[in-house]
Amino acid sequence: MRNSIAAAAFLASVASACTSKEPAAPPPPPEVYVARVVQQDVPIYLDLVGQTEGFQDVEIRARVEGWLETMTFTEGSFVREGDILYTIDRKPLEAALAQAKADKATAEARLEKATNDVLRYTPLVAKQAVSQRELDDARSAQQAGRSQVDAAAAAVTKATLDLSYTKVTAPISGLVGGTRVKPGNLVGKGEATLMTTISQIDPLIFRVGVTEADFLRVAKRYPARIGKAPRVGNIELTLSDGTVHPERGRVGVIDRAVNSQTGTIGVQIYFPNPDFVLRPGQYGRARILLETLAGALLVPQRAVQEMQNLYSVAVVGPDNTVSFRNVKVGLRLDSGLWVIEGGLKPSDEVVVEGLQRIADNMTVRTKPMAAAAPVATSGKK
């Protein structure tokens, strides 16, 4: 009996202690990092990797046969139009010219004799002092003599040209490459020997390949320009060392067809090169401005969730309550931002970090996320 009373007293004291405890405090709202929707103009660029080449590459070849006597330029230097590059032995061609002039003089003498015969025989035929046949023969000889003089004159002209070709000059101003032949070599025997190449490098061509998708995107944006002379300018060229070429380029020639092997359309971009910094064969990246999105809304890409082709963001209201909202997305930017085309307002704040800890209508604690400056580029949705 005494033990039962003691047990009952113990249970009563335990129950009294439990009922006197205060209830546990609720957990604090989850902490998330938020960013305000940024509204600004965003330029959209098309970046294209390519390689430079001479605006005009001219092969210098020997046009006459002979022994090369001199080379009067420094390989890899700049030459001007008309500069003498090589000289070929003139003596054989001088002799050929002298022979052609002698043949012309002989033909002219024969023509003079035939002409005199025609003048002398014409009145004698009327007096029947000579036959008509003799006059006809004289006239035939006169006609043949004229042809021989013409042929001899052409031979003199050709020999004069051949002699002039012994001085090989630069047809354009530009950068001359290495020589293929040295003094003492026989050139022009049986074929026009390639001697060197000159590249006109001001302006310089930057050749790129535009994918079919990018070409169609531009063509659909500017349908009125299809088939007309390109007018795109103010193109920036970044070189392989990361520096930007000081001169801006413009679109020149666009190929008529897609390359079946690469799936691209060749485009030539012309860049002024007054200081000859650019050389043929260099690689770089051209940036072409396609359009500017006026007043675009931007959010960090980490703030956008995708599920079954539906995109949503978590918007934090003035009372720190979360609401998930479907949005229409646009282009992704290299800076990590995403263009939002619908579903948000410039004053909205979206959750960037902590999305896995929140749900719709939940109250949260917010911390600002450092904003990133957008770097415009072409992108995909």
Legacy VTK file of the C-alpha trace (Angstrom):
# vtk DataFile Version 3.0
C-alpha trace
ASCII
DATASET POLYDATA
POINTS 381 float
0.000 0.000 0.000
2.824 2.365 0.954
4.678 1.526 -2.344
1.580 2.261 -4.429
1.202 5.683 -2.840
4.872 6.503 -3.559
4.559 5.464 -7.224
1.466 7.557 -7.681
3.213 10.569 -6.199
6.190 10.101 -8.553
3.974 9.929 -11.652
2.093 13.002 -10.561
5.336 14.952 -10.168
6.552 13.872 -13.636
3.257 14.879 -15.257
3.393 18.216 -13.511
6.949 18.850 -14.813
5.957 17.977 -18.403
2.951 20.247 -18.390
5.013 23.152 -17.057
7.568 23.070 -20.100
7.230 25.893 -22.748
6.453 24.794 -26.391
9.469 24.628 -28.819
10.050 27.742 -31.050
9.325 27.296 -34.794
12.395 27.121 -37.123
13.434 30.415 -38.784
12.484 31.013 -42.434
15.050 29.631 -44.922
17.688 32.030 -46.174
17.959 32.597 -49.941
20.018 34.823 -52.221
17.992 37.042 -54.521
18.708 39.338 -57.470
16.610 42.148 -58.869
15.525 41.894 -62.497
17.839 44.073 -64.607
16.420 46.107 -67.483
18.818 47.469 -70.116
19.597 47.503 -73.833
21.453 44.339 -74.882
23.431 44.196 -78.136
23.328 40.788 -79.788
26.481 39.775 -81.660
27.487 36.986 -84.004
31.006 35.747 -83.219
32.834 34.066 -86.090
36.279 32.443 -86.077
38.277 32.807 -89.281
41.625 33.332 -90.961
43.191 36.243 -92.802
44.306 36.199 -96.420
45.647 38.732 -98.865
43.124 40.976 -100.551
44.921 40.098 -103.760
47.548 37.354 -104.055
49.518 37.701 -107.292
51.924 35.015 -108.462
55.036 36.405 -110.126
56.126 34.149 -113.001
58.844 34.289 -115.639
57.262 35.214 -118.998
60.374 34.543 -121.098
63.074 31.910 -121.049
66.517 32.875 -119.822
69.126 32.794 -117.082
68.184 34.725 -113.952
70.786 37.441 -113.364
69.673 39.413 -110.295
67.124 39.461 -107.466
66.656 43.034 -106.251
64.233 42.742 -103.313
64.341 41.553 -99.720
62.160 38.537 -99.079
59.227 39.309 -96.782
59.449 43.048 -97.358
56.970 45.560 -98.714
57.309 46.403 -102.418
55.561 49.023 -104.502
53.932 48.680 -107.885
56.588 48.951 -110.618
59.568 47.973 -108.434
62.043 45.685 -110.239
62.140 42.278 -108.561
64.294 40.197 -110.937
66.300 40.650 -114.125
66.757 37.947 -116.761
69.652 37.798 -119.258
68.754 40.243 -122.057
71.336 39.320 -124.690
69.474 36.463 -126.460
66.305 38.575 -126.645
68.189 41.630 -127.844
69.535 39.498 -130.690
66.023 38.232 -131.432
64.769 41.819 -131.580
67.561 42.837 -133.958
66.719 39.887 -136.219
63.029 40.834 -136.194
63.863 44.412 -137.152
66.081 43.186 -140.009
63.315 40.901 -141.274
60.929 43.829 -141.182
63.325 45.992 -143.188
63.672 43.212 -145.790
59.884 42.860 -146.049
59.487 46.613 -146.453
62.059 46.619 -149.278
60.197 43.836 -151.083
56.931 45.702 -150.682
58.512 48.849 -152.093
59.774 46.938 -155.152
56.361 45.332 -155.722
54.654 48.714 -155.399
57.036 50.259 -157.930
56.364 47.381 -160.346
52.605 47.988 -160.101
53.064 51.719 -160.724
55.323 51.070 -163.726
53.261 48.260 -165.326
49.855 49.941 -165.053
50.333 52.515 -167.909
52.363 50.008 -169.992
49.463 47.553 -170.059
47.295 50.203 -171.736
49.978 50.576 -174.407
50.301 46.766 -174.578
54.008 47.118 -173.751
53.581 44.495 -170.984
51.005 41.813 -170.580
48.080 41.903 -168.157
49.535 38.815 -166.509
52.722 40.682 -165.564
50.641 43.441 -163.975
48.551 40.901 -162.052
51.694 39.202 -160.781
53.058 42.554 -159.643
49.831 43.322 -157.789
49.929 39.887 -156.114
53.511 40.478 -155.071
52.502 43.863 -153.655
49.711 42.295 -151.571
52.036 39.547 -150.336
54.622 42.187 -149.477
52.104 44.091 -147.335
51.294 40.893 -145.437
54.988 40.181 -144.934
55.544 43.683 -143.564
52.626 43.264 -141.157
53.992 39.911 -139.981
57.465 41.373 -139.558
56.066 44.317 -137.580
54.221 41.897 -135.291
57.452 39.953 -134.783
59.235 43.187 -133.819
56.469 44.008 -131.348
56.677 40.530 -129.787
60.462 40.675 -129.573
60.220 44.105 -127.931
57.722 42.754 -125.394
59.853 39.698 -124.685
62.834 41.965 -124.083
60.785 44.064 -121.638
59.870 40.907 -119.733
63.518 40.448 -118.769
62.796 43.050 -116.081
60.298 41.388 -113.742
58.411 44.137 -111.894
55.803 44.164 -109.123
52.295 44.456 -110.642
50.818 45.634 -107.310
51.993 47.123 -104.045
52.094 44.612 -101.246
54.034 42.133 -99.167
56.397 39.928 -101.171
57.020 36.367 -100.072
60.095 34.189 -100.303
61.740 33.628 -103.672
61.411 30.297 -105.425
64.425 30.879 -107.685
67.879 32.331 -107.185
70.261 34.111 -109.600
71.873 31.584 -111.915
68.729 29.465 -112.367
67.200 28.930 -115.787
63.616 30.166 -115.763
60.739 30.103 -118.217
61.873 26.967 -120.059
58.732 25.183 -121.215
56.545 26.852 -118.597
56.075 30.151 -116.762
58.273 29.500 -113.727
56.754 30.617 -110.407
59.263 33.034 -108.868
57.456 34.536 -105.832
54.058 35.816 -104.660
52.931 39.305 -103.678
49.973 39.813 -101.331
48.043 43.053 -101.132
47.369 43.349 -97.404
45.733 46.761 -97.124
42.877 46.080 -96.949
43.084 42.473 -95.773
40.449 39.764 -96.149
39.234 37.910 -93.056
37.451 34.792 -94.266
34.864 33.138 -92.005
32.297 30.383 -92.311
28.714 31.127 -91.221
26.625 28.117 -90.231
23.350 27.469 -92.010
21.429 28.164 -88.793
23.073 31.558 -88.278
22.632 32.461 -91.937
18.925 31.607 -91.806
18.526 33.578 -88.585
20.025 36.678 -90.201
18.154 36.141 -93.481
14.806 35.897 -91.691
15.571 39.019 -89.679
16.472 41.058 -92.789
14.569 39.472 -95.711
14.714 42.669 -97.810
18.531 42.471 -97.952
18.743 39.000 -99.513
20.516 39.094 -102.878
21.689 42.691 -102.458
25.155 44.062 -101.791
26.018 43.583 -98.092
26.136 46.747 -95.985
27.133 45.338 -92.596
30.005 47.326 -91.115
31.647 48.316 -87.834
32.898 44.742 -87.380
35.380 44.141 -84.573
38.343 41.775 -85.027
39.992 40.144 -82.004
43.432 38.680 -82.695
44.922 35.481 -81.297
46.716 37.366 -78.491
43.432 38.856 -77.260
44.031 42.354 -78.613
41.465 44.126 -80.801
42.470 45.335 -84.250
42.185 49.154 -84.238
40.380 49.285 -87.590
36.755 48.189 -88.039
35.785 45.987 -90.984
32.852 45.522 -93.315
31.289 42.530 -95.054
32.538 42.107 -98.622
31.698 38.978 -100.613
29.251 36.267 -99.532
29.539 32.898 -101.287
26.602 31.848 -103.418
26.314 28.292 -101.989
26.718 26.301 -98.793
29.871 24.204 -98.565
28.594 20.610 -98.538
31.589 19.402 -96.493
31.536 22.015 -93.722
27.885 23.081 -93.825
28.872 26.743 -93.816
28.630 29.726 -96.149
31.905 31.537 -96.797
31.958 35.263 -96.011
34.774 37.723 -96.698
35.220 40.627 -94.288
37.478 43.501 -95.353
39.662 45.129 -92.686
41.870 48.179 -93.310
45.491 47.356 -92.466
47.487 50.595 -92.862
50.239 49.559 -90.421
50.543 46.047 -91.929
50.017 44.464 -88.509
47.836 41.763 -90.026
49.455 39.164 -92.241
47.887 36.400 -94.370
47.282 33.177 -92.429
46.508 34.712 -89.019
43.558 33.448 -86.961
41.097 35.639 -85.102
37.459 36.210 -84.149
35.129 38.685 -85.828
32.172 40.118 -83.925
29.193 41.343 -85.960
26.357 43.311 -84.369
23.061 41.699 -85.389
20.583 43.752 -83.362
20.032 45.520 -80.052
17.299 44.347 -77.678
15.880 47.574 -76.247
14.931 47.437 -72.563
15.528 43.695 -72.213
14.797 42.040 -68.842
17.702 39.979 -67.516
17.978 37.449 -64.680
20.799 35.066 -63.694
20.561 31.759 -65.506
20.726 29.922 -62.147
17.410 31.520 -61.196
15.552 29.788 -64.050
14.207 26.270 -63.564
13.187 24.066 -66.483
10.764 21.159 -66.414
9.205 19.589 -69.511
10.026 22.629 -71.652
8.393 24.949 -69.106
10.551 27.631 -67.469
9.841 29.204 -64.091
11.438 31.486 -61.501
10.799 32.039 -57.803
9.718 35.626 -57.212
9.992 37.110 -53.710
7.264 39.627 -52.882
7.473 42.716 -50.632
6.393 40.556 -47.637
9.191 38.024 -48.353
6.680 35.466 -49.603
7.771 33.225 -52.484
5.635 32.663 -55.552
6.724 30.535 -58.517
6.001 32.124 -61.885
6.196 30.734 -65.424
8.297 32.852 -67.785
9.138 33.031 -71.485
12.890 32.881 -71.988
15.000 34.414 -74.764
18.738 34.336 -75.401
21.378 33.147 -72.967
24.285 35.547 -72.528
27.929 34.712 -71.932
27.870 36.611 -68.624
25.518 34.022 -67.100
22.355 36.065 -67.575
19.190 35.095 -69.419
16.866 37.359 -71.382
13.275 37.029 -70.148
10.713 37.907 -72.797
7.578 37.554 -70.662
6.352 36.833 -67.121
8.457 39.316 -65.116
8.532 43.050 -64.328
11.615 45.233 -63.841
10.836 45.642 -60.123
10.719 41.875 -59.387
13.262 40.029 -57.263
14.035 36.399 -58.074
15.691 33.663 -56.040
19.129 32.697 -57.364
20.442 30.371 -54.626
18.432 28.277 -52.191
15.719 27.130 -54.622
15.872 23.574 -53.281
14.792 24.723 -49.790
11.695 26.730 -50.688
8.135 26.129 -51.836
5.274 28.247 -53.118
3.815 30.741 -50.568
6.762 30.166 -48.187
8.242 33.064 -46.246
11.996 33.463 -46.651
14.881 35.617 -45.497
16.683 37.296 -48.393
20.254 38.313 -49.064
21.303 40.236 -52.190
23.282 38.418 -54.860
26.110 40.333 -56.544
24.966 41.469 -59.993
26.908 40.448 -63.143
27.478 42.792 -66.046
25.980 41.302 -69.227
28.238 40.434 -72.121
26.127 40.244 -75.277
26.412 37.342 -77.648
24.330 35.161 -79.874
22.739 32.376 -77.893
20.109 29.675 -77.778
16.909 29.342 -75.871
LINES 1 382
381 0 1 2 3 4 5 6 7 8 9 10 11 12 13 14 15 16 17 18 19 20 21 22 23 24 25 26 27 28 29 30 31 32 33 34 35 36 37 38 39 40 41 42 43 44 45 46 47 48 49 50 51 52 53 54 55 56 57 58 59 60 61 62 63 64 65 66 67 68 69 70 71 72 73 74 75 76 77 78 79 80 81 82 83 84 85 86 87 88 89 90 91 92 93 94 95 96 97 98 99 100 101 102 103 104 105 106 107 108 109 110 111 112 113 114 115 116 117 118 119 120 121 122 123 124 125 126 127 128 129 130 131 132 133 134 135 136 137 138 139 140 141 142 143 144 145 146 147 148 149 150 151 152 153 154 155 156 157 158 159 160 161 162 163 164 165 166 167 168 169 170 171 172 173 174 175 176 177 178 179 180 181 182 183 184 185 186 187 188 189 190 191 192 193 194 195 196 197 198 199 200 201 202 203 204 205 206 207 208 209 210 211 212 213 214 215 216 217 218 219 220 221 222 223 224 225 226 227 228 229 230 231 232 233 234 235 236 237 238 239 240 241 242 243 244 245 246 247 248 249 250 251 252 253 254 255 256 257 258 259 260 261 262 263 264 265 266 267 268 269 270 271 272 273 274 275 276 277 278 279 280 281 282 283 284 285 286 287 288 289 290 291 292 293 294 295 296 297 298 299 300 301 302 303 304 305 306 307 308 309 310 311 312 313 314 315 316 317 318 319 320 321 322 323 324 325 326 327 328 329 330 331 332 333 334 335 336 337 338 339 340 341 342 343 344 345 346 347 348 349 350 351 352 353 354 355 356 357 358 359 360 361 362 363 364 365 366 367 368 369 370 371 372 373 374 375 376 377 378 379 380
